[in-house]
Amino acid sequence: MTEDAKAAARKAAFKRRAAAHAAVDAAPAQTRLWEVLSQTPGAVLAGYMPMRSEIDPLPVMGRWAEAAPVCVPVILGAGQALAFHRWHPGAPMQDGPFGARIPAAADPVTPAVLIVPLVAFSRAGGRLGYGGGYYDRTLQALRAAGPVRAIGFAYAAQEDAALPLEAVDQPLDAIVTERALILPGGGDAGSNLLPCAPAAPRHIL
């Protein structure tokens, strides 16, 4: 029944995400994401090319690329982990599987920090994706090989306290939204939420 529960949670989360995408300014989330990433200067960063109503990490990725490598995911095939190919602002792109844009030139790199897209998340670090298991397989392989940090990037409306999960689902190390930085395992439901300063948002670009 877990797959049925995931399908229902995914459908509801898509609606919440679409509504947030139409109404929420992403700049505070982008600013907070930059601040979190700045704790690991020089790391090879994996971002993603946003599709549909996904929150946009491109301003952060572009700024990171000024000083350190940035890459984006490439689907190799069903049942496989993702590859990551180097990206920079203005890089020639082409359509990849499922409509995702990928670099036209294949230049594989291995990320140490990943900005992870998602459909829904829980405050405990759970992540609900699109159902293909690509990030779960990828994070499992990367974590088996060495230290890696997975940061979920989302609108606050994508939170689901009753997220249906399985043992194979890889947890996130942090979640960044326009409202807060959430650190799973940082304490109880109140203490693992680090609020953002209420100052006017600073755009990354």
C-alpha positions in Angstrom: 0.0 0.0 0.0 3.0 2.3 0.3 3.0 3.0 -3.5 -0.7 4.0 -3.3 0.0 6.2 -0.4 3.0 7.8 -2.2 0.9 8.4 -5.3 -1.8 10.1 -3.2 0.8 12.2 -1.4 2.5 13.1 -4.6 -0.7 14.2 -6.2 -1.6 16.5 -3.3 2.0 17.8 -3.1 2.0 18.7 -6.8 -1.0 21.0 -6.2 0.5 22.7 -3.2 3.8 23.2 -5.1 2.1 24.7 -8.1 0.1 27.1 -6.0 3.3 28.1 -4.1 5.2 28.5 -7.4 2.6 31.0 -8.6 2.4 33.0 -5.4 5.8 32.8 -3.5 8.9 34.9 -4.1 11.8 32.4 -4.3 14.4 35.0 -3.5 14.5 34.4 0.3 14.9 30.7 -0.3 17.7 31.3 -2.8 19.5 33.6 -0.3 19.2 31.1 2.5 20.4 28.3 0.1 23.5 30.4 -0.7 24.2 30.9 3.0 24.0 27.1 3.7 26.2 26.3 0.7 28.8 28.8 1.8 29.6 26.5 4.7 31.3 24.2 2.2 33.4 26.6 -0.1 34.9 25.1 -3.2 32.8 21.9 -3.1 31.7 20.4 -6.4 28.0 21.3 -6.4 25.2 19.5 -8.1 22.1 21.6 -8.9 19.3 20.9 -11.2 17.5 22.5 -14.2 14.1 23.4 -12.8 11.0 22.1 -14.5 7.4 23.0 -14.2 6.8 24.3 -10.7 10.1 23.3 -9.1 11.7 26.1 -7.1 14.5 27.7 -9.1 18.1 27.2 -7.9 19.8 28.6 -11.0 20.8 32.0 -9.5 22.6 30.2 -6.7 24.2 27.7 -9.1 25.4 30.5 -11.4 27.0 32.4 -8.5 28.7 29.2 -7.2 30.1 28.5 -10.7 32.1 31.7 -10.5 34.5 29.9 -8.0 33.8 26.2 -8.0 32.5 23.4 -10.3 28.8 23.0 -10.8 27.0 20.0 -12.4 23.5 18.9 -13.2 22.0 15.4 -13.2 21.8 13.2 -16.3 19.5 10.2 -16.4 21.4 7.2 -17.9 18.6 4.7 -17.8 15.9 3.1 -15.7 17.2 1.5 -12.5 20.6 3.3 -12.7 22.0 6.1 -10.5 22.3 9.5 -12.0 25.4 10.8 -13.7 26.4 14.5 -13.2 27.8 16.6 -16.0 29.5 20.0 -15.6 27.4 23.0 -16.1 27.9 26.8 -16.2 25.7 29.8 -17.1 25.4 29.9 -20.8 26.5 26.3 -21.4 24.9 24.8 -24.5 22.0 22.6 -23.4 19.8 19.9 -25.0 16.7 18.0 -24.0 17.3 14.9 -21.9 14.9 12.1 -20.7 11.6 13.3 -19.3 12.2 16.8 -20.6 15.0 17.7 -18.3 17.7 19.9 -19.9 21.2 18.5 -19.8 24.6 19.9 -21.0 25.2 19.3 -24.7 28.8 18.3 -23.9 29.3 15.4 -21.5 31.9 16.3 -18.8 31.3 14.0 -15.9 32.1 15.1 -12.3 31.3 13.7 -8.9 29.5 16.2 -6.5 30.1 16.6 -2.8 27.0 18.7 -2.2 23.7 18.2 -3.9 20.8 20.6 -4.2 18.0 18.1 -4.5 14.6 18.8 -6.1 11.5 17.2 -4.6 7.8 16.9 -4.7 7.3 16.8 -0.9 9.4 16.6 2.3 9.0 15.9 6.0 10.7 17.8 8.8 12.5 14.5 9.7 14.4 14.7 6.4 12.1 12.5 4.3 11.8 13.2 0.6 9.2 12.3 -1.9 10.4 12.4 -5.5 8.8 11.6 -8.8 8.8 7.9 -8.3 11.8 6.8 -10.4 14.1 6.3 -7.5 17.0 8.1 -9.2 18.1 10.3 -6.3 17.7 7.4 -3.8 20.0 5.2 -5.8 22.4 8.1 -6.4 22.6 9.2 -2.8 23.1 5.6 -1.7 26.0 5.2 -4.0 27.6 8.5 -3.2 27.3 8.0 0.5 28.9 4.6 0.2 31.9 6.2 -1.5 32.5 9.1 0.9 31.0 12.1 2.6 28.2 13.9 0.7 25.6 16.4 1.7 22.1 16.4 0.3 20.1 19.6 0.6 16.4 19.6 -0.3 15.2 22.8 -1.9 11.5 23.5 -1.8 8.7 25.8 -1.0 7.4 25.6 2.6 4.0 24.4 1.2 5.6 21.2 0.1 6.0 19.9 3.7 4.0 16.8 4.5 4.2 15.7 8.2 2.7 12.3 7.2 5.0 11.5 4.3 4.9 7.8 3.4 8.4 6.4 3.2 10.2 3.2 2.6 13.6 1.9 3.9 15.2 2.5 0.5 14.3 6.2 0.6 17.4 8.3 1.2 17.1 11.0 3.8 18.0 14.7 3.3 20.7 16.3 5.4 18.8 19.7 5.3 15.9 21.3 3.7 15.8 25.0 2.6 12.6 26.8 2.0 11.6 30.5 1.7 10.7 30.3 5.4 13.4 28.4 7.1 16.4 26.1 7.2 15.2 22.7 8.6 17.9 20.4 10.1 16.6 16.9 10.6 17.8 15.3 13.8 18.5 18.7 15.3 16.2 18.3 18.2 12.4 18.3 18.6 10.0 19.8 16.1 10.7 23.3 17.4 14.4 23.3 17.8 15.3 21.9 14.4 13.7 24.9 12.7 16.1 27.7 12.3 14.1 30.8 11.4 15.3 33.3 8.8 15.9 36.9 9.6 12.8 38.9 8.6 14.9 41.4 6.6 14.0 42.2 3.0 15.3 39.4 0.7 18.6 40.0 -1.1 18.6 38.6 -4.6 21.6 36.4 -5.4 22.1 37.9 -8.9 
